[in-house]
Amino acid sequence: MNARSCLADGVALAEAQRAAPAPVIALTEVHKSYGSGAARVAALRGVSLDVRQGELVALQGPSGSGKSTLLNLCGLLSEPDEGRVQLDGADATGWSMRAQTLARREKIGFVFQSFNLVPVMSVFENIEYPLLLSGVDRARRREQVERMLARLGLEQLGLRRPDEISGGQRQRVAIGRALIKRPRLVIADEPTANLDSATATQIIDLMHEAVEQDGASFLIATHDPAMAGRCTRVVCIHDGSLVSDRSGMPAPGAPPRAGASGARP
Amino acid sequence: MKALLYAIKNVQRNRRRSLITLAIAAVGTAAVTIGGGFALYTYDSLREQAARDSGHVIVAARGYFDHDEEKPMQYGLSDYPSLRNRLLRDERVRAVLPKVQLSGLISNGDKSAVMIGSGVDPAGEFHVKGPFLKVLEGDVLTPHPEPGSTPEVLLGADLARSMNAHVGSGLTLMATTTEGTLNAIDVTVNGVISVGVPEVDKRLVLVAVATAQSLLLTDKISSLAVHLKDTGQTEAVAAELRDLGATFSVQTWQDQAFFYEAVRALYNRIFGLLGAIIVLIVAFAVFNTIAMAVVERTREIGTLRALGALPMQIVRDFALEGLVIGAAGSILGVALCALASVGFGLLGVQMPPPPGRSVGYPLHINLNAILFLWTVLLVIALSALAAWFASRKAAARPIVEALAHV
């Protein structure tokens, strides 16, 4: 995706968003730099972004544009140098590490490009892990994981280990792990990058299903045009600044957005 | 429970490395328990030997333990038969043996040597001493010699060699009597013995109590040695005797077992230091293994942290892995120790004579449940602690850095 085309597509969404529900995650004038002195590199320069419930937001931009930094801030994996991060209306800036961890545990799911499944755990156990962290009792864990396995079409693979299943199946497990706690927000970093197009389509379908069934919101960093094309909103970032914010296909089961999309002020 | 299951699975990830660490823990534990078991056996043996030499409880006249006698039997015990009979009625008591200490000269007619001897009860003394007295030649003293026969004597091996004496040889014992005069009696060698200490074997003479009394011209004895069925009852019996006696003093075998205490202090330090070093080596091995695992699993740590695991939970998981390695290794080590104990027994492995002794002793490892339990707990605790130490930094590392780790 190139920045010029993003810019060309940019139309403001402010009007439509004013009427929408409170954002699940909201970044306000966020700055983030790495290094120090002469080697200091600004990764984000005053970025403002919010993701509302039920949105599937694709984050596009060239390598080094600040996508991962933005995802990390939205996922409460790091903190901004300046600006504010709000999760479900609560200002998460300056939260303690413990508070951030507990917030991630309850409200945020993660899907990684390389799946990042725990190799010694079975498929069942990988999906179960977030429930274990939350102290869900054994019977409820079992019930929820079995339901998730059925939803993912992995009922027969529960006892397999990650290295015994295909890449597509692994990513489905990763999505199952991200969704098992019914998070408010799922952060996905290039979730289809290592998958063939048919499998990638299945993964995108799963995400749409999660939005429909669980009301989850997705913020997805992707280079995949097919994936971006099926997101409800596409945000482009370049050199640490958002350069466009446009609507894509309508949210599953939601009325179409009012107006066209574009760069936000 | 799940965390423990994952810990076991994680330990199996790099089997070779885990097995090596486990082997170090096993060998370390085996070394500690074998060393400890050997020390305990030595303590037991020395305790038994000391108790059999002196009796568990020693009763003597007042002043005997505290003062040097200006003349023989100055602090002798005269009214001992009633006390002896009373003690023999106690179920805890195995034997009550009178002793007469004497010193003087022994002569074969051509040559004289200094002797340090004891008058003992032939009927009970050698039965109680059992394996702690080695008869090299002849036999022990006859319990009930024929009236009018020449008194018998047992000589220490080195003294017998010095006197050129053998079984049947006639010798003369000379000593100062209780009245301060010199007395002598003729004796016949009935046996040659060794207590395993050359310095003692060079001077040792054993005769019957009656023989010693006739040499010293007394009807007193030096002390009564009370031998118990259970060494653990020593303090109780001694305390009861102290309560009884206004006319006599009481000591326990421990009061007289200077060698036992010295060896125990020495072994405690040697085996304690070696044990500490070995356990530290085990801890370092576990630390190294977990540290390598932590580096390899940095990205996984980042993933788990992203999913909502607290650093404390990550550290706990690694500590559990250390615990699994420590537990498996230490239990295997205890099994190795038991195997070694049986093996040494079957092979009849002998230890060389310790300093100051002339005979070795069998290498035996005491299988002591308390020693095993403490060693296993120590190895487990240190392994878990080492793993905790190895993983605590990585668990607190920024998640973004951990996820980017290659």
Interface residues (C-beta under 8 A of the other chain):
Chain A: N72 G75 L77 S78 M97 R98 T101 L102 R104 R105 E106 F110 F112 N116 V118 P119 V120 M121 E125 Y129 P130 L132 L133 S134 R177
Chain B: K2 Y6 K9 N10 Q12 R13 R299 E300 T303 L304 R305 A306 L307 G308 A309 L310 P311 Q313 P398 I399 V400 L403
